[in-house]
Amino acid sequence: MICTLWILLTLLFIIFEIFIPSVCFFICLSIGSLCAGIVSAYWQHYICMNIDLITFVMMSIISLFCIRPIFVKFIKNELMTNVDALINTKAIVTIKITPYAIGWVKTDNELWRAKANIEIDVGSIVTIRSVDGTTLNVDKTA
């Protein structure tokens, strides 16, 4: 009976992991509950009643520290979004940029304010180095 509850808990944790992206936290709990289910199925009558709970806690902690870092390394998402996606892309200067005056650049059919340490003429191609609020920091592309 207890074994069935642990197995159902394992399935519940797997469903949570599917619908709630938590970078393998619920997978680690499902590993712990699966081990507890196995222990409760085979050794419940021979050892104290709480051995399955102890197994759940121990195996969940072990899997959190040993298995989760491996999953995180492979699942790590390097996709940049929003303004971070603009960094290291090219843009065309539409209004002249000087060290003392902010100019304008066009990238991906959007106009952005831009500043640079050097003077950059209209029509030049620049590389976006960073974003400071609504202003792009650019360098002239050689």
C-alpha positions as CSV (number, residue, x, y, z in Angstrom):
1,M,0.0,0.0,0.0
2,I,2.7,2.5,1.0
3,C,4.7,1.4,-2.1
4,T,1.9,2.4,-4.4
5,L,1.7,5.9,-2.8
6,W,5.4,6.4,-3.4
7,I,5.1,5.4,-7.0
8,L,2.1,7.7,-7.5
9,L,4.1,10.5,-5.8
10,T,6.9,9.7,-8.3
11,L,4.4,10.2,-11.2
12,L,3.1,13.4,-9.7
13,F,6.6,14.8,-9.5
14,I,7.3,13.9,-13.1
15,I,4.1,15.7,-14.1
16,F,5.1,18.7,-12.1
17,E,8.4,18.8,-13.9
18,I,6.7,18.7,-17.3
19,F,4.3,21.5,-16.5
20,I,6.4,23.6,-14.1
21,P,9.9,24.2,-15.6
22,S,12.1,24.1,-12.5
23,V,15.4,22.9,-14.0
24,C,15.1,19.3,-12.7
25,F,14.1,20.0,-9.1
26,F,11.0,17.8,-9.3
27,I,12.9,15.1,-11.2
28,C,15.3,14.9,-8.2
29,L,12.2,14.5,-5.9
30,S,10.8,11.8,-8.2
31,I,14.1,9.9,-7.9
32,G,13.8,10.1,-4.1
33,S,10.2,8.9,-4.1
34,L,11.0,6.1,-6.5
35,C,13.8,4.9,-4.3
36,A,11.5,5.2,-1.3
37,G,8.8,3.1,-3.1
38,I,11.4,0.4,-3.8
39,V,12.6,0.3,-0.2
40,S,9.0,0.2,1.2
41,A,8.1,-2.6,-1.2
42,Y,11.0,-4.9,-0.2
43,W,12.1,-3.9,3.3
44,Q,9.1,-2.5,5.1
45,H,8.4,-5.5,7.3
46,Y,12.1,-6.0,8.3
47,I,13.2,-2.5,9.2
48,C,11.5,0.4,11.0
49,M,8.5,2.0,9.4
50,N,10.2,5.3,8.7
51,I,12.9,3.9,6.5
52,D,11.0,4.9,3.3
53,L,10.8,8.5,4.5
54,I,14.5,8.5,5.3
55,T,15.3,7.0,1.9
56,F,13.1,9.7,0.2
57,V,14.9,12.5,2.0
58,M,18.4,11.1,1.5
59,M,18.0,10.2,-2.2
60,S,16.3,13.5,-3.0
61,I,19.2,15.4,-1.4
62,I,21.8,13.2,-3.1
63,S,20.2,13.6,-6.5
64,L,19.9,17.4,-6.0
65,F,23.6,17.7,-5.4
66,C,24.8,15.0,-7.9
67,I,22.3,14.7,-10.8
68,R,20.8,18.2,-11.0
69,P,24.1,20.0,-11.9
70,I,24.4,17.6,-14.9
71,F,20.9,18.4,-16.1
72,V,21.4,22.1,-15.6
73,K,24.6,22.0,-17.7
74,F,22.8,20.3,-20.6
75,I,19.6,22.3,-20.4
76,K,21.3,25.7,-19.9
77,N,19.6,28.1,-22.3
78,E,22.0,30.6,-24.0
79,L,19.2,32.3,-26.0
80,M,19.4,36.0,-25.6
81,T,16.2,38.0,-25.7
82,N,15.0,41.6,-25.7
83,V,17.7,44.2,-25.7
84,D,20.4,41.5,-24.8
85,A,19.8,40.1,-28.3
86,L,21.1,43.3,-29.8
87,I,24.6,43.0,-28.4
88,N,27.3,42.2,-31.0
89,T,24.9,42.8,-33.9
90,K,25.3,45.3,-36.7
91,A,23.5,48.6,-37.1
92,I,23.6,51.5,-39.6
93,V,24.1,55.1,-38.5
94,T,21.2,57.3,-39.5
95,I,22.2,60.5,-37.6
96,K,25.8,61.3,-37.0
97,I,27.3,60.1,-33.7
98,T,30.0,62.2,-32.0
99,P,31.6,61.8,-28.6
100,Y,29.6,64.8,-27.4
101,A,26.3,64.2,-29.1
102,I,24.0,61.2,-29.2
103,G,23.2,59.9,-32.7
104,W,20.7,57.4,-34.1
105,V,21.2,53.9,-35.6
106,K,18.9,51.5,-37.3
107,T,18.9,47.8,-36.5
108,D,16.3,45.2,-37.3
109,N,14.1,48.0,-38.7
110,E,14.1,49.8,-35.4
111,L,15.7,53.2,-34.6
112,W,17.8,53.5,-31.4
113,R,19.7,56.3,-29.8
114,A,23.4,55.5,-29.9
115,K,26.6,56.9,-28.5
116,A,30.3,56.2,-29.2
117,N,33.7,57.5,-28.1
118,I,34.6,58.5,-31.7
119,E,32.9,60.4,-34.5
120,I,30.9,58.1,-36.8
121,D,29.3,59.4,-40.0
122,V,25.9,58.6,-41.4
123,G,25.7,55.4,-43.4
124,S,28.5,53.7,-41.4
125,I,28.1,50.2,-40.1
126,V,28.6,49.9,-36.3
127,T,28.6,47.0,-33.9
128,I,26.5,47.3,-30.8
129,R,28.6,46.6,-27.7
130,S,26.2,47.2,-24.8
131,V,22.8,48.7,-23.9
132,D,22.5,51.6,-21.4
133,G,18.8,52.2,-20.8
134,T,17.4,53.2,-24.2
135,T,20.8,54.1,-25.7
136,L,23.1,51.7,-27.5
137,N,26.9,51.9,-27.0
138,V,28.4,51.3,-30.4
139,D,31.8,50.9,-32.0
140,K,32.6,51.5,-35.7
141,T,33.0,48.3,-37.6
142,A,36.2,48.1,-39.7
